[in-house]
Amino acid sequence: MTTIGNNLERLRARIAAACAAAGRAPQSVRLLAVSKTFGPEAVREALAAGQRAFGENYLQEGVAKAQALAGAGIEWHCIGPVQSNKTRLAAEHFDWVHSVDRLKTAERLSAQRPAGLTPLNVCLQVDIDGGANKSGVPPAEAAALAHAVAALPRLRLRGLMTIPEPVQDPAAQRAVHRRARALFDALRAQGLPLDTLSMGMSADLEAAIEAGSTLVRVGTAIFGGRARPAP
Ligand SMILES: *Cc1c(COP(=O)(O)O)cnc(C)c1O
């Protein structure tokens, strides 16, 4: 088996163990393979090892890979910032956008989603820890944005996405992820039909799964270290 295939196998076992420790079913957590900076060959290897959903940060890079792998049955997720002048790329070439943090972006995505495609799945990116990474809607504004986005015709609001500042201590990781979970539960209690809590990466997926993540976004543990930072 390839290195990527072995890594995926180990990662699936890691996710299953985290689910077992949390008393959750292993199928309750989806794996998104973050392929940013890696070429179509790496994606093909992961695909051959049974991985179907891939995440990209940089829209042009993701579109190039989606075109190189057209027809392969891949589900493409945009997990990076979407500037207003790039919404069309996201709306036309991706199945999901995790990083919606303002209504204007959501309105453009809805207006530009091609009629022949199913509605675009979106998550709201929430600035859950007020960290140096300032992307994301503040938690206090998330409910208003969620209701507005849920009303857009060509989008399907699926849930929330967080990218906390990296911390080593598992208890600190869990504390932040629990805040996201509490916000997710509060929005669902308001009647929003959310099913996706996108949180947890290579270094904190156990803490995220314990707190209720339904989708972990993993790059390094599958593809190895990135030679260059994602743009
Ligand atoms: C790069 C990235 C990931 C994956 O991070 P790893 O630490 O390599 O697993 C997940 N989510 C987002 C938004 C990213 O930019």
The ligand as a Gaussian input file, in Angstrom:
#p B3LYP/6-31G(d) Opt

LIG

0 1
 C       -4.668000      23.162000       6.400000
 C       -5.993000      23.111000       7.030000
 C       -6.454000      21.946000       7.657000
 C       -5.596000      20.701000       7.829000
 O       -4.598000      20.949000       8.762000
 P       -3.569000      19.775000       9.204000
 O       -2.980000      20.305000      10.452000
 O       -2.577000      19.659000       8.088000
 O       -4.339000      18.536000       9.391000
 C       -7.736000      21.941000       8.177000
 N       -8.539000      23.017000       8.079000
 C       -8.139000      24.152000       7.477000
 C       -9.078000      25.302000       7.388000
 C       -6.856000      24.235000       6.950000
 O       -6.477000      25.382000       6.390000

